[in-house]
Amino acid sequence: MRIIFMGSPIEVLAPLEIIVEGGRRVGAELVGIVSQPPRASGRGGRLQDPPVATYGKEKKVLTLQPENAKSPDFLDELRKLKPDVIVTAAYGQILSDDFLKIPTIGTINIHPSLLPKYRGATPVPAALLDGCTVTGVTILFTVKQLDAGHIILQKEFPILEGETAGALTQRLFVASSSMLLDVLGRLSNDPATKGQAQDSSQATFCKKISKDMGQIDWTQNATTIFNRYRAFHPWPGSFTNFIDRSISITDMSLTNSQETHSEVGKMQFEKTSKAIVVSCGSGSVRIHKLKPAGGKDLDAAAFWNGIRNRDFLILGNPK
């Protein structure tokens, strides 16, 4: 069974590696990788491949990087590879009807949510924003309608206390590896496998995340602020203002306080935890690490000791 893997970020290397290392055990052979083109990165603007493309080239696997996955030339290259199954995982481009007709068995997608909940591109942040304690991985057939294909395999996983979107995404894709081998084995043994239809009446959809969503509103309750920090880490991050500087919050936790505060954004240093405690609309959060714009990552004590004027200790003030 000839397999093509399509993906881009480092988080999806785990399921790709399992195909390379264990695919033959279930009758699957990787014949190609598709990833995004190189993009300018860093201050020098040097072109850099996505991690999946870098891996493919290191393993000497045929690696394609089309600017447009709908282009006729790219689709012709795919047809020449004669794939039976195409596996997609955070690839980053919309696939056309002509594309979906190419594999003899079908295109399958690894989606980090319990579909039909959280269809779309940001399922992990969406689950954290909603304060979920359980999420999962779904492997499904890809159809034209967004994340609406039949489910081949689905598994639940707990969300760990304080876990951020970056850490949870990586953990879910690692967990998807063994699931993917199971699915490929099923398709190898029974290419006519159809999967289980989703209940579309239960579908929910993720919202697109924008940079400005990382701005902290200290009038919100502490749990909401903490969930937004988790959902937006590592991107777009959580940030606020202090006097005339923008500050990124890089490590945050909740306190047990439920107190309602009139002076939101007020900072105090807590010696026992060596953290900065910030008053929210109700409750409070602890800041353990933060990064001033243009500066380096600091622990809370170093930042606190660097404040010269202790008469004004409010975060979130307008510049």
C-alpha positions as CSV (number, residue, x, y, z in Angstrom):
1,M,0.0,0.0,0.0
2,R,1.7,3.2,-1.2
3,I,1.6,6.1,1.2
4,I,2.2,9.8,0.8
5,F,2.5,12.0,3.9
6,M,1.5,15.7,3.9
7,G,2.4,17.9,6.8
8,S,4.6,20.9,7.8
9,P,5.2,21.7,11.5
10,I,7.5,19.8,13.9
11,E,4.5,18.5,15.9
12,V,3.5,16.1,13.1
13,L,6.9,14.4,12.8
14,A,5.8,11.6,15.1
15,P,3.2,10.1,12.8
16,L,5.5,10.6,9.8
17,E,8.3,8.7,11.6
18,I,6.0,5.8,12.5
19,I,5.3,5.3,8.8
20,V,9.0,5.3,8.0
21,E,9.9,3.0,10.9
22,G,6.9,0.7,11.2
23,G,4.8,1.1,8.0
24,R,6.0,-2.1,6.4
25,R,4.7,-4.1,9.4
26,V,1.1,-3.2,8.4
27,G,1.7,-3.4,4.7
28,A,2.4,0.3,4.1
29,E,5.3,1.9,2.3
30,L,6.1,5.7,2.3
31,V,6.7,6.8,-1.3
32,G,6.7,10.6,-0.9
33,I,6.3,13.6,1.4
34,V,4.5,16.8,0.7
35,S,5.2,19.9,2.8
36,Q,5.1,23.7,2.5
37,P,7.7,25.6,0.5
38,P,10.7,27.2,2.4
39,R,9.9,30.5,4.0
40,A,12.0,33.5,5.2
41,S,12.9,33.1,8.8
42,G,14.9,35.1,11.4
43,R,16.4,38.5,11.2
44,G,18.4,37.7,8.1
45,G,15.3,36.5,6.2
46,R,17.1,33.2,5.3
47,L,14.8,30.7,3.6
48,Q,14.1,27.7,5.9
49,D,12.2,24.5,5.2
50,P,9.4,23.3,7.4
51,P,10.5,20.5,9.8
52,V,8.6,17.9,7.8
53,A,10.5,18.8,4.6
54,T,13.8,18.9,6.4
55,Y,13.1,15.4,7.8
56,G,12.1,14.0,4.3
57,K,15.3,15.3,2.7
58,E,17.5,13.9,5.5
59,K,15.8,10.5,5.1
60,K,16.2,10.8,1.3
61,V,12.5,10.5,0.7
62,L,11.0,12.2,-2.3
63,T,9.8,15.6,-0.9
64,L,7.5,17.9,-2.8
65,Q,6.9,21.5,-1.8
66,P,4.3,23.1,-4.0
67,E,3.4,26.7,-3.6
68,N,-0.2,25.7,-4.5
69,A,-1.5,22.2,-3.9
70,K,-4.1,22.8,-6.5
71,S,-1.7,23.4,-9.4
72,P,-2.0,20.9,-12.3
73,D,1.8,20.3,-12.3
74,F,1.8,19.2,-8.7
75,L,-1.2,17.0,-9.2
76,D,0.5,15.3,-12.1
77,E,3.5,14.6,-9.9
78,L,1.2,13.0,-7.3
79,R,-0.5,10.8,-9.9
80,K,2.9,9.5,-11.0
81,L,3.5,8.3,-7.5
82,K,0.4,6.2,-7.7
83,P,-0.6,6.6,-4.0
84,D,-3.1,4.3,-2.4
85,V,-3.5,6.5,0.8
86,I,-2.5,10.1,1.4
87,V,-2.1,11.0,5.1
88,T,-2.5,14.7,6.0
89,A,-1.6,16.3,9.3
90,A,-1.4,20.1,9.7
91,Y,-0.4,20.5,6.1
92,G,-1.6,24.1,5.7
93,Q,-3.3,24.2,2.3
94,I,-6.9,23.5,1.1
95,L,-7.1,20.3,-1.1
96,S,-9.2,20.2,-4.3
97,D,-11.6,17.7,-5.6
98,D,-9.0,16.7,-8.3
99,F,-6.6,16.0,-5.5
100,L,-9.0,13.8,-3.5
101,K,-9.6,11.7,-6.6
102,I,-5.9,10.7,-6.8
103,P,-5.4,8.0,-4.1
104,T,-7.0,4.7,-4.9
105,I,-8.2,4.2,-1.3
106,G,-8.5,7.7,0.0
107,T,-7.0,10.7,1.8
108,I,-7.1,10.5,5.6
109,N,-6.5,13.2,8.1
110,I,-5.1,13.2,11.7
111,H,-7.2,15.8,13.6
112,P,-6.5,16.7,17.3
113,S,-10.0,16.8,18.6
114,L,-13.0,14.6,19.3
115,L,-14.9,15.3,16.0
116,P,-17.5,16.5,15.3
117,K,-16.4,18.9,18.0
118,Y,-13.9,21.6,17.0
119,R,-13.8,21.3,13.2
120,G,-11.3,23.6,11.7
121,A,-7.6,24.7,12.0
122,T,-7.4,25.5,15.7
123,P,-9.0,22.6,17.6
124,V,-6.4,22.5,20.5
125,P,-6.6,26.2,21.4
126,A,-10.4,26.0,21.1
127,A,-10.5,23.2,23.6
128,L,-8.3,25.1,26.1
129,L,-10.3,28.3,25.6
130,D,-13.4,26.3,26.6
131,G,-11.7,24.9,29.7
132,C,-12.0,21.3,28.5
133,T,-10.4,18.6,30.6
134,V,-10.7,15.9,27.9
135,T,-9.9,16.1,24.2
136,G,-8.7,13.5,21.7
137,V,-7.5,12.5,18.3
138,T,-9.7,11.6,15.3
139,I,-8.4,9.9,12.1
140,L,-11.0,10.4,9.4
141,F,-11.4,10.3,5.7
142,T,-11.0,13.7,4.0
143,V,-13.9,15.1,2.0
144,K,-14.6,18.4,0.5
145,Q,-16.6,19.7,3.5
146,L,-14.3,20.8,6.4
147,D,-13.5,17.9,8.7
148,A,-16.8,16.2,7.9
149,G,-15.6,12.8,6.6
150,H,-16.3,9.4,8.1
151,I,-14.4,8.6,11.3
152,I,-12.0,5.6,11.0
153,L,-10.6,5.7,14.6
154,Q,-11.0,8.1,17.5
155,K,-9.5,8.1,21.0
156,E,-9.9,10.3,24.1
157,F,-7.0,11.8,26.0
158,P,-7.1,13.9,29.2
159,I,-5.9,17.5,29.2
160,L,-3.2,17.9,31.9
161,E,-3.5,20.7,34.4
162,G,-1.8,23.8,33.1
163,E,-1.0,22.3,29.8
164,T,-0.5,24.8,27.0
165,A,-1.6,24.5,23.3
166,G,2.0,23.8,22.2
167,A,2.6,21.0,24.6
168,L,-0.9,19.4,24.1
169,T,-0.6,19.5,20.3
170,Q,2.7,17.7,20.4
171,R,1.4,15.1,22.9
172,L,-1.7,14.4,20.8
173,F,0.3,13.9,17.6
174,V,2.7,11.6,19.4
175,A,-0.3,9.6,20.6
176,S,-1.7,9.6,17.1
177,S,1.3,7.5,15.8
178,S,0.1,4.2,17.1
179,M,-3.5,5.0,16.0
180,L,-2.2,5.7,12.5
181,L,-0.5,2.4,12.2
182,D,-3.7,0.7,13.3
183,V,-5.7,2.7,10.6
184,L,-3.2,1.9,7.9
185,G,-3.3,-1.8,8.8
186,R,-7.1,-1.7,8.6
187,L,-7.0,-0.1,5.2
188,S,-4.4,-2.5,3.9
189,N,-6.5,-5.5,5.0
190,D,-9.8,-4.0,3.8
191,P,-9.4,-1.1,1.3
192,A,-13.2,-0.8,1.2
193,T,-13.4,0.4,4.8
194,K,-15.9,3.3,5.0
195,G,-15.6,4.4,8.7
196,Q,-18.4,5.8,10.8
197,A,-20.5,8.9,9.7
198,Q,-20.3,11.9,12.0
199,D,-23.4,13.5,13.6
200,S,-23.1,16.9,11.9
201,S,-25.8,18.3,14.2
202,Q,-23.3,18.1,17.0
203,A,-20.5,19.9,15.0
204,T,-18.7,22.9,16.4
205,F,-16.2,25.1,14.6
206,C,-13.0,26.7,15.7
207,K,-12.4,30.4,15.4
208,K,-9.4,31.8,13.6
209,I,-6.7,33.1,16.0
210,S,-5.3,36.6,15.4
211,K,-2.3,38.3,17.0
212,D,-4.5,40.8,18.9
213,M,-6.3,38.0,20.8
214,G,-3.2,37.6,22.9
215,Q,-3.8,41.0,24.6
216,I,-4.7,40.3,28.3
217,D,-7.9,41.9,29.6
218,W,-7.3,42.0,33.3
219,T,-11.0,42.7,34.0
220,Q,-11.8,39.2,33.0
221,N,-11.9,36.5,35.7
222,A,-8.7,34.6,36.5
223,T,-9.8,31.3,35.0
224,T,-10.6,32.9,31.6
225,I,-7.3,34.8,31.6
226,F,-5.4,31.6,32.4
227,N,-7.2,29.5,29.8
228,R,-6.4,32.2,27.2
229,Y,-2.7,32.1,28.2
230,R,-2.8,28.3,27.7
231,A,-4.6,28.4,24.4
232,F,-2.3,31.1,23.0
233,H,1.0,29.6,24.0
234,P,3.2,29.6,22.0
235,W,1.3,31.8,19.4
236,P,0.3,34.6,19.6
237,G,1.3,34.5,23.2
238,S,-0.2,36.5,26.1
239,F,0.9,40.1,26.5
240,T,0.1,43.2,28.4
241,N,1.5,46.7,29.0
242,F,3.5,48.1,32.0
243,I,4.1,51.8,31.9
244,D,5.5,52.3,28.4
245,R,6.5,48.8,27.5
246,S,4.8,45.7,26.2
247,I,5.4,42.6,28.3
248,S,4.9,39.0,27.2
249,I,3.8,36.5,29.9
250,T,5.7,33.3,29.3
251,D,4.8,31.3,32.4
252,M,1.5,31.7,34.3
253,S,-0.5,29.7,36.9
254,L,-3.8,30.2,38.8
255,T,-4.1,31.0,42.5
256,N,-6.8,29.7,44.7
257,S,-8.3,33.1,45.3
258,Q,-11.8,33.9,44.2
259,E,-11.8,37.5,45.5
260,T,-13.3,40.2,43.3
261,H,-10.9,43.1,42.8
262,S,-11.6,46.8,42.1
263,E,-8.0,47.5,41.1
264,V,-7.5,45.0,38.3
265,G,-4.0,44.5,37.0
266,K,-2.4,45.3,40.4
267,M,0.9,43.5,41.0
268,Q,2.3,42.1,44.3
269,F,5.3,40.0,44.8
270,E,4.6,36.7,46.7
271,K,7.8,35.6,48.5
272,T,6.7,32.0,49.1
273,S,6.2,31.2,45.4
274,K,8.7,33.8,44.1
275,A,6.0,34.9,41.7
276,I,4.2,38.1,40.8
277,V,0.5,37.8,41.8
278,V,-1.8,39.9,39.6
279,S,-5.4,40.8,40.5
280,C,-8.0,40.0,37.9
281,G,-11.7,40.9,37.6
282,S,-12.2,38.0,40.1
283,G,-9.5,35.8,41.4
284,S,-5.8,36.2,40.6
285,V,-3.0,34.6,38.6
286,R,0.7,34.1,39.3
287,I,3.3,35.2,36.8
288,H,6.5,33.1,37.0
289,K,8.3,34.3,33.9
290,L,7.9,37.3,31.6
291,K,9.7,39.0,28.7
292,P,9.8,42.7,28.2
293,A,9.7,43.8,24.5
294,G,13.2,43.8,23.2
295,G,14.5,42.1,26.3
296,K,15.2,38.6,27.5
297,D,13.1,36.2,29.4
298,L,13.1,37.0,33.1
299,D,11.9,35.1,36.2
300,A,9.4,37.1,38.3
301,A,11.9,38.0,41.0
302,A,14.3,39.5,38.5
303,F,11.6,41.5,36.9
304,W,10.2,42.7,40.2
305,N,13.6,43.8,41.5
306,G,14.1,45.8,38.3
307,I,11.1,48.0,38.9
308,R,12.4,51.3,40.1
309,N,9.1,53.1,40.9
310,R,6.9,51.0,43.2
311,D,4.2,53.7,43.4
312,F,2.6,52.4,40.1
313,L,2.3,48.7,39.9
314,I,-0.6,48.2,37.4
315,L,-0.5,46.0,34.4
316,G,-2.5,46.7,31.3
317,N,-2.4,50.5,31.4
318,P,-2.6,52.3,28.1
319,K,0.8,53.3,26.7
